[in-house]
C-alpha cells in the first residue's frame, strides 16, 4: 500500500534524517558493483503474493510501468522478466508482474548502468525477475471496499501458473467492482464576489470490471516462443445531483434541480506472439501484437428552474473504436563484450473511428469534427548500444528515425507526414557498490491523443470542445542527472534533477471552425520549459523502532510558457507543482503483524482553458493499515483511506470571450469524501 503524507519542510531535512541512523547491515550484493541480487528470503517478512509485491519492497527502486503510448518501443518500463520485456501491452507491466506468483520467483536482480537494449531504453536501474521453471502454484485474493454510504463491492483476483505439456503457462483473472460516494457544496459568485447560487451536490459512482489474461511459452526453433492474450472490459457509472438555491442554502426553498447521469463502457481484446532466440553472442527478438478496444460514453443531463418553469434536457453519446497492430524486430549483441549494439525496426498501424450524437431539447446539435476517423502509420528504424568503458562506467545510447503519416477524414479532413530523429545518450558511474551517478540527454517526440481530433462534451461544466484535425506532435529535449545511494539493506536515497525544452506544446486555444459557438479546443501553442526535482528516501529506524521504516518522497516541478491569450508567462497545464509525502511501516515479525500510517500531501493543479482558469486542490490526507499473517497460508489487511476526511476544492474562474476579457465570476465546489474501509485477504493454492 502506498501511504503518503505532506509535510511542508525543506529538502535539506533529507540529509539530517539520514546521518544519525545509517545502518551497517550490508546488502545482498553480488561480486559485481553493477548487480545486487535479492533472494526470496529478503521478502519473507512482507508476505508478498506476487512479483509486483516483491518489486514494491526493493530498497531504492522506484517502479516505472512505462507509458501506454501507441506502439511498443516507446513504452519501456524498468522491470524485465527472465531478461526480456513482457510482450503484453493493455494489461501493463504491473499486470504482467501480478500474474507471477511469489513462489515462482527464484530471485530478483537489480542491474545498474545502461544495457544497450531498447527493452529498457533510458533506464539507469533495472529489476530483472528470474522465474523458476516447471512449477505449479497459484494465488487468490478477496477484496471488499465499503463506501461511506454503505455500498459494498467485492473484488476477486486469482493467478495460476503450471506446465501444460511443453508450455509454461500463467493465467489470471480480475473480477469485481468499486464504489465511490462524495458530497459537495457548490457556490456561484458574480464578478464582485457576491453569492448568486448555492447547491448541495451528491455523486454516486460505480465501476465494475472483468478481465482474463493468459500467457504460454515454450522452446521453439532454438529459441523461446511466447503467446499471450487478454480479454475483458469495465463499465463506469456516475450519477450526480444538485439541489440549487438562489443565494444561500439556509431557509430557502429549492429553486433549481440538476441531474447528470454518465456511463462509460470499455471492451478490449489483445493478442500477442513473440519469439526470442539467442546464442552466446546475439539475441534475435520478433513480436507481433494486435489490440482492439471499443468505448462508449454517454451522458444525460436534466435541469429544472422552478422560478421560471422551464426544462432543459440533453443527451450526448460518443462511440470510439480503436485498433492497433504492431510488428517489431530487434537483433542485438549480448554477453560480456564491452560494446553491445542492437538494431531493429517497428511498424505500427493505429486507427480511431469516432461517432457522435448530441441532442439538446430534442434538437440535433452540430459540433466541429464530431464524426472523424484518424489513422496513423508509423515506422521506426533504430540502433541502440551499451558500452562498458570500465568496470564502473557504462554508456548507453541510441538513435531512432521515426516516419509517420496521420490522416483524418470524416467531418474534418487533413493528412500530415512527419520525420523525426530521436537521439539518446546516457552514462552511469558506480562510485562504489552502494553509490551510482547517472546523466541523460535525450530528444523525445510525443504522441497525439486521437481523441483530441474529435469533438467532446462536458455536461457538468456546460462546455463543448471542438476537435482539431491539424494537431502535430510535441517535442521535448531533456537533460537530467540522478544519484542513487543504497546505504544499508533497506536504506536508500534517490535524487533526480531534470530540465526540459518543449516545442509545439499542446494547450487550449481558439480554433478556426465553421461553428462559431464551439471554437475552443486543443492545439499546438508554441514553446515552453519544464524542470523539476525528485527525491525518494527509504530510512530504516532500527535504532529507534525495531523493523521500522520511513519512506519519504518530495517532488517539485515548475515551468514557463508565454500565453498569447493573456500576453504573459504562466505555468503549463496538467501537473502538480509540489508534493511532500511520508509513510511509516513497522513489521513485527515474531507477532506476524505489520502496520503503517502515512500522509498524502496537499496538492494543487491548474488547467488554463480559453475562457476559464480551472484549479483542483486537495487537503493533507491520512491513511493507515494493519495486516497479519497469523493464520497459516493467509494474509489479511485492513486499510482505511483518508480517515481524516478527504477534502477537495474545484474552482472555475470564468472570463468574457477569453482569459484576457472581463472577469465574469466563479464557481467553487467544496467536495468531501468520508473515510473508506478496504478489507483484503490473500491466499495460495
VMD Tcl script that draws the C-alpha trace (Angstrom):
set ca {
  {0.00 0.00 0.00}
  {1.30 3.43 -0.86}
  {0.86 5.61 2.16}
  {1.95 9.18 1.71}
  {1.76 12.39 3.62}
  {2.55 16.00 3.22}
  {4.87 17.93 5.45}
  {6.00 21.38 4.42}
  {9.65 21.07 5.29}
  {12.73 21.89 3.29}
  {14.59 19.39 1.20}
  {17.61 19.77 3.43}
  {15.80 17.67 6.03}
  {16.68 14.61 3.94}
  {20.35 14.80 4.84}
  {19.58 15.46 8.52}
  {17.44 12.34 8.69}
  {19.98 10.05 7.07}
  {23.10 10.71 9.07}
  {22.04 9.67 12.59}
  {20.58 6.34 11.55}
  {22.86 4.80 8.97}
  {22.65 1.03 9.19}
  {25.80 -1.00 8.70}
  {23.97 -4.13 7.50}
  {25.33 -4.99 4.06}
  {23.03 -5.56 1.11}
  {22.89 -8.94 -0.60}
  {25.35 -7.86 -3.23}
  {26.85 -9.98 -5.91}
  {30.60 -9.63 -6.50}
  {29.92 -7.09 -9.30}
  {29.37 -3.43 -8.47}
  {26.72 -3.40 -11.16}
  {24.36 -6.03 -9.78}
  {22.58 -6.68 -6.49}
  {20.71 -9.96 -6.01}
  {17.69 -10.31 -3.73}
  {16.71 -13.83 -2.75}
  {13.13 -14.78 -1.73}
  {14.27 -14.80 1.92}
  {14.63 -11.00 1.79}
  {10.88 -10.60 1.21}
  {9.52 -13.13 3.74}
  {8.57 -10.53 6.34}
  {6.38 -8.72 3.78}
  {4.49 -11.90 2.78}
  {4.35 -10.96 -0.93}
  {1.74 -12.67 -3.07}
  {3.23 -11.95 -6.46}
  {6.25 -10.45 -8.22}
  {4.81 -6.94 -8.09}
  {4.57 -7.08 -4.28}
  {8.26 -8.02 -4.22}
  {9.25 -5.21 -6.58}
  {7.47 -2.71 -4.30}
  {9.73 -3.71 -1.38}
  {13.06 -3.34 -3.19}
  {15.07 -0.63 -1.40}
  {15.95 2.33 -3.57}
  {13.97 1.06 -6.52}
  {11.04 3.09 -7.85}
  {8.81 1.04 -10.10}
  {8.25 2.53 -13.56}
  {5.50 0.82 -15.52}
  {6.39 2.70 -18.70}
  {3.88 4.64 -20.75}
  {0.88 3.43 -22.68}
  {1.57 5.21 -25.92}
  {0.86 3.78 -29.32}
  {3.47 1.32 -30.48}
  {5.76 -0.83 -28.36}
  {9.26 0.62 -28.29}
  {8.47 3.89 -26.53}
  {6.67 2.28 -23.62}
  {9.57 0.58 -21.86}
  {9.45 0.31 -18.06}
  {12.27 -0.65 -15.70}
  {11.42 -4.31 -15.00}
  {12.38 -7.34 -17.09}
  {11.13 -10.90 -16.76}
  {13.83 -13.50 -17.41}
  {15.90 -10.82 -19.12}
  {13.20 -9.65 -21.53}
  {10.37 -7.18 -21.57}
  {6.83 -8.63 -21.39}
  {5.07 -8.57 -24.76}
  {1.60 -7.77 -23.45}
  {0.55 -4.13 -23.52}
  {-3.06 -3.50 -22.47}
  {-2.63 -5.02 -19.03}
  {0.55 -3.02 -18.48}
  {3.80 -4.04 -16.83}
  {2.15 -4.15 -13.42}
  {-0.43 -6.61 -14.70}
  {2.32 -8.87 -16.05}
  {4.03 -8.87 -12.64}
  {0.86 -9.66 -10.70}
  {0.44 -12.78 -12.84}
  {3.67 -14.22 -11.43}
  {3.06 -15.82 -8.00}
  {5.76 -15.06 -5.45}
  {6.54 -18.80 -5.16}
  {7.60 -18.76 -8.82}
  {10.26 -16.06 -8.30}
  {13.72 -17.57 -7.97}
  {15.47 -14.23 -7.39}
  {15.41 -10.56 -8.39}
  {18.47 -8.86 -9.82}
  {18.99 -5.09 -9.63}
  {21.22 -4.06 -12.54}
  {22.84 -0.63 -12.60}
  {24.05 1.06 -15.74}
  {22.80 1.13 -19.31}
  {22.21 -2.19 -21.00}
  {22.12 -1.00 -24.60}
  {18.72 -2.60 -25.20}
  {15.54 -1.00 -26.49}
  {13.67 -3.09 -23.89}
  {15.00 -0.77 -21.16}
  {15.78 2.36 -23.14}
  {16.91 5.23 -20.92}
  {16.61 3.31 -17.61}
  {19.66 3.58 -15.34}
  {18.45 0.97 -12.81}
  {16.64 -2.20 -13.90}
  {15.00 -5.03 -11.98}
  {15.22 -8.45 -13.62}
  {12.87 -11.14 -12.28}
  {14.20 -14.67 -12.71}
  {11.44 -17.29 -12.63}
  {11.53 -20.90 -11.58}
  {10.61 -23.40 -14.27}
  {8.38 -26.46 -14.07}
  {6.39 -25.21 -11.09}
  {2.68 -25.30 -10.30}
  {1.41 -22.66 -7.91}
  {-1.29 -20.06 -7.57}
  {-2.59 -17.15 -5.53}
  {-6.00 -15.71 -4.84}
  {-7.33 -12.54 -3.27}
  {-10.72 -11.37 -1.98}
  {-11.12 -7.62 -1.50}
  {-14.11 -5.77 -0.05}
  {-14.43 -2.00 -0.25}
  {-17.11 -0.11 1.70}
  {-18.14 3.38 0.64}
  {-19.39 5.91 3.25}
  {-22.99 5.41 2.07}
  {-22.72 1.72 2.98}
  {-22.47 0.39 -0.57}
  {-20.18 -2.63 -0.86}
  {-18.45 -4.20 -3.83}
  {-16.33 -7.39 -3.83}
  {-13.24 -7.91 -5.95}
  {-11.88 -11.39 -6.72}
  {-8.40 -11.95 -8.14}
  {-6.65 -15.22 -8.94}
  {-3.39 -16.15 -10.67}
  {-2.19 -19.62 -11.58}
  {0.97 -20.96 -13.18}
  {1.61 -24.52 -14.32}
  {3.20 -26.64 -17.02}
  {0.91 -27.94 -19.77}
  {2.83 -30.31 -21.98}
  {5.75 -28.33 -23.37}
  {4.24 -24.98 -22.34}
  {4.97 -22.95 -19.23}
  {1.71 -21.08 -18.60}
  {0.36 -18.20 -16.50}
  {-3.30 -17.33 -16.13}
  {-5.07 -14.73 -14.07}
  {-8.48 -13.19 -13.68}
  {-9.68 -9.98 -12.07}
  {-13.44 -9.62 -11.50}
  {-15.00 -7.04 -9.24}
  {-16.24 -3.58 -8.66}
  {-15.57 -0.32 -6.92}
  {-17.96 2.20 -5.42}
  {-17.50 5.83 -4.60}
  {-19.54 8.42 -2.80}
  {-18.90 12.08 -2.14}
  {-20.77 15.23 -1.23}
  {-20.09 18.84 -2.13}
  {-21.29 22.37 -1.58}
  {-21.15 24.41 -4.80}
  {-21.13 28.21 -4.74}
  {-21.53 30.57 -7.70}
  {-20.34 34.16 -7.31}
  {-20.52 37.14 -9.67}
  {-17.65 39.38 -10.72}
  {-18.00 41.39 -7.49}
  {-17.72 38.30 -5.32}
  {-21.38 38.27 -4.30}
  {-23.05 34.90 -3.88}
  {-25.67 34.20 -6.57}
  {-26.30 30.46 -6.23}
  {-25.59 27.66 -3.76}
  {-26.08 23.95 -4.24}
  {-25.85 20.66 -2.39}
  {-24.23 18.07 -4.64}
  {-24.05 14.28 -4.32}
  {-22.05 11.93 -6.55}
  {-22.65 8.18 -6.58}
  {-20.27 6.26 -8.80}
  {-19.76 2.59 -9.58}
  {-17.11 0.81 -11.60}
  {-17.44 -2.89 -12.47}
  {-14.88 -4.87 -14.42}
  {-13.82 -8.31 -15.52}
  {-10.55 -9.37 -17.21}
  {-8.89 -12.66 -18.10}
  {-5.21 -12.84 -19.07}
  {-3.19 -15.78 -20.27}
  {0.39 -16.47 -21.32}
  {2.24 -19.54 -22.50}
  {5.86 -20.01 -23.53}
  {7.97 -22.94 -24.71}
  {11.18 -23.73 -26.52}
  {10.77 -23.47 -30.28}
  {13.33 -23.41 -33.11}
  {16.34 -22.79 -30.84}
  {14.53 -20.04 -29.00}
  {11.50 -19.24 -26.87}
  {8.03 -18.79 -28.35}
  {5.50 -16.83 -26.28}
  {1.76 -16.44 -26.80}
  {-0.38 -14.09 -24.74}
  {-3.91 -12.83 -24.73}
  {-6.23 -10.55 -22.80}
  {-10.00 -10.07 -22.93}
  {-12.36 -8.08 -20.75}
  {-13.88 -4.74 -20.05}
  {-15.24 -2.33 -17.49}
  {-18.31 -0.16 -17.00}
  {-18.23 3.07 -15.01}
  {-21.41 4.85 -13.95}
  {-21.68 8.22 -12.25}
  {-24.90 9.86 -11.02}
  {-24.57 13.49 -9.91}
  {-27.41 15.58 -8.47}
  {-27.58 19.20 -7.33}
  {-30.24 20.93 -5.27}
  {-29.72 24.57 -6.22}
  {-30.75 27.63 -4.22}
  {-30.61 31.24 -5.38}
  {-28.31 32.77 -2.75}
  {-27.65 30.80 0.47}
  {-28.56 27.24 1.39}
  {-30.33 28.13 4.64}
  {-34.01 28.98 4.95}
  {-34.62 28.78 1.23}
  {-36.96 26.77 -0.90}
  {-35.44 24.79 -3.72}
  {-35.06 26.96 -6.84}
  {-33.43 24.56 -9.33}
  {-32.75 20.87 -9.72}
  {-29.84 19.49 -11.72}
  {-29.04 15.87 -12.58}
  {-26.27 14.32 -14.66}
  {-26.11 10.58 -15.41}
  {-22.91 9.30 -17.04}
  {-21.87 5.89 -18.30}
  {-18.55 4.85 -19.82}
  {-18.14 1.29 -21.15}
  {-14.86 -0.19 -22.38}
  {-14.24 -3.56 -24.03}
  {-10.85 -4.78 -25.18}
  {-9.12 -7.72 -26.80}
  {-5.37 -8.23 -27.13}
  {-3.41 -11.00 -28.84}
  {0.35 -11.19 -28.99}
  {3.06 -13.52 -30.22}
  {6.82 -13.21 -29.94}
  {9.88 -15.33 -30.49}
  {13.18 -14.82 -28.73}
  {16.25 -16.65 -29.93}
  {19.81 -16.23 -28.82}
  {23.20 -17.87 -28.84}
  {26.23 -16.92 -26.80}
  {26.69 -13.62 -28.63}
  {23.46 -12.36 -30.29}
  {19.77 -12.11 -29.41}
  {17.00 -12.01 -32.04}
  {13.53 -10.89 -30.96}
  {10.44 -10.79 -33.21}
  {6.97 -9.84 -31.96}
  {3.51 -9.12 -33.29}
  {0.71 -7.50 -31.33}
  {-2.94 -6.71 -32.05}
  {-5.19 -4.63 -29.79}
  {-8.89 -3.82 -30.33}
  {-10.81 -1.53 -27.97}
  {-14.42 -0.38 -28.14}
  {-15.55 2.54 -25.99}
  {-19.00 4.01 -25.49}
  {-19.54 7.18 -23.45}
  {-22.98 8.62 -22.74}
  {-24.32 11.39 -20.55}
  {-27.87 12.54 -19.95}
  {-28.41 15.96 -18.40}
  {-31.64 17.29 -16.89}
  {-32.22 20.72 -15.34}
  {-35.37 22.35 -13.97}
  {-35.82 26.01 -12.95}
  {-38.81 26.24 -10.63}
  {-38.95 30.05 -10.55}
  {-39.19 30.20 -14.34}
  {-40.90 26.92 -15.25}
  {-38.58 25.54 -17.87}
  {-36.82 22.34 -18.59}
  {-33.50 21.63 -20.21}
  {-32.52 18.16 -21.36}
  {-29.56 16.94 -23.33}
  {-28.15 13.61 -24.38}
  {-24.60 13.07 -25.58}
  {-23.21 9.79 -26.92}
  {-19.79 9.10 -28.35}
  {-18.65 5.71 -29.69}
  {-14.98 5.01 -30.30}
  {-13.39 2.00 -31.99}
  {-9.61 1.81 -31.56}
  {-7.34 -0.69 -33.28}
  {-3.57 -1.13 -33.07}
  {-1.31 -3.55 -34.95}
  {2.43 -3.78 -34.26}
  {5.31 -5.66 -35.89}
  {8.72 -5.32 -34.25}
  {12.11 -6.92 -34.87}
  {15.39 -6.47 -32.96}
  {18.82 -8.06 -33.27}
  {21.32 -7.30 -30.55}
  {24.67 -8.24 -29.12}
  {24.69 -9.92 -25.71}
  {27.31 -11.33 -23.41}
  {30.32 -9.74 -21.78}
  {31.63 -7.69 -24.74}
  {32.35 -4.07 -23.93}
  {30.38 -2.82 -26.94}
  {26.86 -4.27 -27.39}
  {24.86 -2.84 -30.31}
  {21.22 -3.56 -31.13}
  {19.48 -2.94 -34.46}
  {15.78 -3.02 -35.14}
  {12.63 -1.66 -36.69}
  {8.99 -1.27 -35.70}
  {5.88 -0.76 -37.82}
  {2.64 0.29 -36.17}
  {-0.82 0.99 -37.56}
  {-3.30 2.81 -35.30}
  {-6.85 3.81 -36.09}
  {-9.67 5.58 -34.23}
  {-13.22 5.71 -35.58}
  {-15.44 8.15 -33.68}
  {-19.21 8.60 -33.94}
  {-21.01 11.34 -32.01}
  {-24.68 12.03 -31.37}
  {-25.66 15.19 -29.44}
  {-29.23 16.34 -28.75}
  {-30.42 19.40 -26.75}
  {-34.16 19.76 -26.04}
  {-34.92 17.37 -28.90}
  {-32.81 19.44 -31.31}
  {-29.83 17.83 -33.02}
  {-26.60 19.72 -32.34}
  {-23.63 20.09 -34.63}
  {-20.10 20.19 -33.27}
  {-16.93 20.79 -35.21}
  {-15.21 17.48 -36.13}
  {-17.90 15.37 -34.46}
  {-17.56 12.20 -36.58}
  {-13.98 11.56 -37.63}
  {-11.62 8.72 -38.50}
  {-7.97 9.19 -37.53}
  {-5.36 6.74 -38.79}
  {-1.61 6.64 -38.30}
  {1.07 4.52 -39.95}
  {4.39 4.87 -38.17}
  {7.74 3.27 -38.93}
  {10.77 3.43 -36.68}
  {14.34 2.43 -37.57}
  {16.68 2.38 -34.61}
  {20.09 1.44 -33.35}
  {20.97 1.31 -29.65}
  {24.16 0.39 -27.87}
  {25.64 -0.32 -24.49}
  {29.32 0.32 -23.84}
  {31.16 -0.80 -20.72}
  {34.03 1.64 -20.65}
  {35.32 0.37 -17.30}
  {34.03 -1.87 -14.56}
  {32.31 1.17 -13.05}
  {31.47 3.34 -16.08}
  {28.83 2.34 -18.61}
  {27.43 4.33 -21.53}
  {24.03 3.73 -23.11}
  {22.72 5.43 -26.23}
  {20.83 5.19 -29.45}
  {19.30 6.91 -32.44}
  {15.77 6.40 -33.75}
  {14.41 7.68 -37.04}
  {10.62 8.00 -37.00}
  {8.49 8.29 -40.13}
  {4.75 8.70 -39.74}
  {1.63 9.72 -41.62}
  {-1.57 10.78 -39.86}
  {-4.74 11.00 -41.90}
  {-8.01 12.47 -40.59}
  {-11.26 12.02 -42.52}
  {-14.99 12.48 -41.94}
  {-16.42 15.78 -40.68}
  {-12.88 17.16 -40.75}
  {-10.05 16.13 -43.02}
  {-6.31 16.53 -43.07}
  {-3.22 14.50 -43.87}
  {0.24 15.14 -42.43}
  {3.57 13.37 -42.75}
  {6.37 13.68 -40.20}
  {10.03 12.74 -39.96}
  {11.82 12.92 -36.61}
  {15.25 11.99 -35.32}
  {15.32 10.92 -31.66}
  {18.86 10.66 -30.21}
  {19.58 9.49 -26.66}
  {22.83 9.27 -24.66}
  {23.29 8.34 -21.01}
  {26.19 7.46 -18.76}
  {26.25 5.73 -15.37}
  {29.18 5.70 -12.97}
  {29.34 3.40 -9.96}
  {31.36 5.26 -7.34}
  {31.24 2.04 -5.31}
  {28.84 -0.86 -4.78}
  {26.42 1.48 -2.99}
  {26.57 4.78 -4.88}
  {25.73 5.45 -8.54}
  {25.67 8.67 -10.58}
  {23.99 8.92 -13.97}
  {23.31 11.59 -16.60}
  {20.93 11.56 -19.56}
  {20.45 13.65 -22.70}
  {17.51 12.77 -24.91}
  {15.22 14.17 -27.58}
  {11.68 12.78 -27.45}
  {8.63 13.12 -29.66}
  {5.20 12.96 -28.08}
  {2.22 11.10 -29.40}
  {-1.05 12.77 -30.21}
  {-4.17 11.59 -28.44}
  {-6.53 10.63 -31.26}
  {-9.46 11.63 -29.04}
  {-8.41 15.28 -29.48}
  {-9.12 15.05 -33.20}
  {-12.84 14.67 -32.38}
  {-15.26 16.95 -30.53}
  {-16.26 16.24 -26.92}
  {-18.77 17.43 -24.33}
  {-18.61 18.18 -20.60}
  {-22.24 18.50 -19.49}
  {-21.40 19.29 -15.85}
  {-19.49 22.43 -16.86}
  {-21.69 23.17 -19.88}
  {-18.62 23.03 -22.11}
  {-18.25 21.74 -25.67}
  {-14.74 21.22 -27.04}
  {-14.06 21.26 -30.77}
  {-11.95 18.61 -32.45}
  {-8.73 19.66 -34.18}
  {-7.52 17.71 -37.24}
  {-4.38 19.89 -37.53}
  {-2.58 18.76 -34.37}
  {1.13 17.94 -34.64}
  {3.26 16.01 -32.10}
  {5.04 17.98 -29.41}
  {8.80 17.56 -28.96}
  {10.95 17.52 -25.82}
  {14.71 17.79 -25.28}
  {15.69 16.62 -21.80}
  {18.84 16.89 -19.70}
  {18.82 15.07 -16.37}
  {21.10 13.74 -13.67}
  {20.37 11.19 -10.95}
  {22.05 9.94 -7.79}
  {21.19 6.53 -6.30}
  {22.62 5.55 -2.92}
  {21.96 2.24 -1.13}
  {23.44 2.86 2.29}
  {22.09 -0.28 4.01}
  {20.00 -3.38 3.40}
  {16.77 -1.35 3.41}
  {18.07 2.19 3.29}
  {18.38 4.16 0.08}
  {18.33 7.67 -1.35}
  {17.47 8.70 -4.90}
  {17.74 12.27 -6.21}
  {16.89 13.32 -9.76}
  {17.21 16.75 -11.37}
  {15.96 17.47 -14.88}
  {15.33 20.27 -17.33}
  {13.19 20.04 -20.48}
  {12.84 22.27 -23.51}
  {9.45 21.65 -25.11}
  {8.37 22.56 -28.63}
  {4.86 22.70 -30.13}
  {3.24 22.06 -26.75}
  {-0.46 21.28 -26.60}
  {-2.65 23.87 -24.90}
  {-6.27 25.02 -25.24}
  {-6.58 27.69 -27.91}
  {-9.18 29.32 -30.17}
  {-9.57 27.16 -33.26}
  {-10.81 28.17 -36.69}
  {-14.20 26.48 -37.09}
  {-17.40 26.82 -39.02}
  {-19.34 26.60 -35.76}
  {-18.71 29.89 -34.01}
  {-20.22 28.68 -30.72}
  {-17.72 25.85 -30.41}
  {-14.29 27.21 -31.21}
  {-12.24 26.11 -28.22}
  {-10.03 23.07 -28.43}
  {-6.55 21.64 -28.04}
  {-3.88 23.00 -30.37}
  {-0.13 23.49 -30.79}
  {0.69 26.62 -28.85}
  {4.42 27.31 -29.05}
  {7.39 26.51 -26.81}
  {7.87 26.05 -23.08}
  {10.43 24.99 -20.49}
  {9.83 22.46 -17.72}
  {12.12 21.46 -14.85}
  {11.98 19.61 -11.58}
  {13.48 17.81 -8.60}
  {12.51 14.31 -7.39}
  {13.75 12.88 -4.07}
  {12.96 9.45 -2.59}
  {14.36 8.26 0.76}
  {13.97 4.87 2.48}
  {15.21 5.35 6.03}
  {15.46 2.37 8.44}
  {14.59 3.30 12.04}
  {16.01 0.21 13.77}
  {17.93 2.41 16.19}
  {14.60 3.83 17.36}
  {11.92 1.26 16.49}
  {12.59 -2.39 15.66}
  {11.94 -3.08 11.97}
  {10.65 0.46 11.50}
  {10.96 2.02 8.06}
  {10.30 5.60 6.99}
  {9.66 6.38 3.33}
  {9.86 10.00 2.23}
  {9.30 11.42 -1.22}
  {9.48 15.01 -2.39}
  {8.63 16.28 -5.84}
  {8.97 19.82 -7.12}
  {8.14 20.96 -10.66}
  {7.99 24.31 -12.38}
  {7.54 25.57 -15.92}
  {7.37 28.68 -18.05}
  {5.20 29.30 -21.10}
  {4.19 32.51 -22.88}
  {0.40 32.57 -23.07}
  {-0.68 34.54 -26.13}
  {-4.24 34.82 -24.77}
  {-3.14 36.97 -21.81}
  {0.26 38.07 -23.26}
  {2.35 36.98 -20.29}
  {4.18 33.97 -18.93}
  {2.47 31.25 -16.92}
  {2.93 27.58 -15.99}
  {1.81 24.85 -18.40}
  {-1.19 22.60 -17.86}
  {-1.56 19.17 -16.29}
  {0.98 18.74 -13.49}
  {1.20 19.09 -9.71}
  {3.86 21.68 -8.76}
  {4.94 20.05 -5.48}
  {4.25 17.17 -3.13}
  {5.90 16.00 0.07}
  {4.80 12.51 1.17}
  {5.70 10.32 4.11}
  {4.95 6.70 5.00}
  {5.87 4.80 8.15}
  {5.82 1.00 8.33}
  {6.76 -1.47 11.06}
  {6.98 -5.23 10.64}
  {6.59 -7.20 13.89}
  {7.96 -10.46 12.54}
  {7.52 -12.63 15.64}
  {3.94 -11.43 16.14}
  {3.22 -11.81 12.39}
  {1.80 -8.28 12.29}
  {2.65 -5.25 10.19}
  {1.15 -1.79 10.45}
  {1.67 1.61 8.96}
  {0.43 5.16 8.69}
  {1.02 7.82 6.14}
  {0.08 11.25 4.92}
  {-0.67 12.37 1.37}
  {0.36 15.94 0.91}
  {-1.75 18.91 -0.03}
  {-1.68 19.49 -3.78}
  {-2.88 22.00 -6.35}
  {-3.33 21.53 -10.10}
  {-4.28 24.16 -12.69}
  {-5.72 23.97 -16.19}
  {-5.84 27.04 -18.40}
  {-8.77 26.85 -20.79}
  {-9.52 29.55 -23.34}
  {-12.15 31.36 -21.25}
  {-11.60 29.70 -17.86}
  {-8.99 29.03 -15.22}
  {-9.72 25.66 -13.63}
  {-7.97 24.63 -10.39}
  {-8.19 21.48 -8.27}
  {-6.87 21.41 -4.71}
  {-6.69 18.57 -2.16}
  {-6.02 18.65 1.57}
  {-3.46 16.74 3.61}
  {-4.87 13.24 3.91}
  {-4.17 10.44 6.35}
  {-4.22 6.71 5.63}
  {-3.43 3.64 7.71}
  {-3.30 -0.13 7.51}
  {-2.77 -3.18 9.67}
  {-2.12 -6.68 8.39}
  {-1.40 -10.11 9.77}
  {-0.10 -13.46 8.60}
  {-1.06 -15.21 11.85}
  {-3.33 -17.64 10.05}
  {-1.18 -20.06 8.04}
  {-1.47 -19.52 4.33}
  {-3.42 -16.29 4.67}
  {-2.53 -12.62 4.64}
  {-5.24 -10.28 5.95}
  {-5.13 -6.50 5.68}
  {-7.49 -3.75 6.83}
  {-6.93 -0.38 5.20}
  {-8.53 3.00 5.90}
  {-8.32 5.68 3.23}
  {-8.44 9.42 4.07}
  {-9.76 8.70 7.55}
  {-9.24 12.34 8.40}
  {-11.74 13.06 5.56}
  {-10.64 13.89 2.06}
  {-11.44 17.48 1.15}
  {-11.06 18.75 -2.39}
  {-11.78 22.16 -3.87}
  {-12.57 22.54 -7.56}
  {-12.65 26.17 -8.69}
  {-13.72 27.67 -12.01}
  {-12.85 31.31 -12.76}
  {-14.69 32.49 -15.88}
  {-13.99 35.33 -18.31}
  {-15.78 37.00 -21.20}
  {-14.71 35.54 -24.57}
  {-11.26 34.55 -23.27}
  {-8.98 34.97 -20.23}
  {-7.96 38.45 -21.40}
  {-11.58 39.57 -21.20}
  {-13.66 40.84 -18.31}
  {-13.93 38.65 -15.23}
  {-17.44 37.16 -15.05}
  {-17.37 35.29 -11.77}
  {-16.56 31.92 -10.23}
  {-17.97 28.53 -9.35}
  {-16.33 26.73 -6.43}
  {-17.18 23.18 -5.39}
  {-16.12 22.15 -1.87}
  {-16.00 18.37 -2.19}
  {-15.69 15.86 0.64}
  {-15.02 12.12 0.80}
  {-15.57 10.43 4.14}
  {-13.30 7.59 5.33}
  {-13.48 4.37 3.30}
  {-12.66 0.87 4.53}
  {-10.98 -1.85 2.49}
  {-10.57 -5.44 3.69}
  {-8.27 -7.74 1.71}
  {-7.49 -11.42 2.16}
  {-4.78 -13.22 0.16}
  {-4.01 -16.90 -0.01}
  {-2.17 -19.52 -2.07}
  {-3.16 -22.80 -3.65}
}
mol new
graphics top color blue
foreach p $ca { graphics top sphere $p radius 0.5 }
foreach p [lrange $ca 0 end-1] q [lrange $ca 1 end] { graphics top cylinder $p $q radius 0.2 }
display resetview
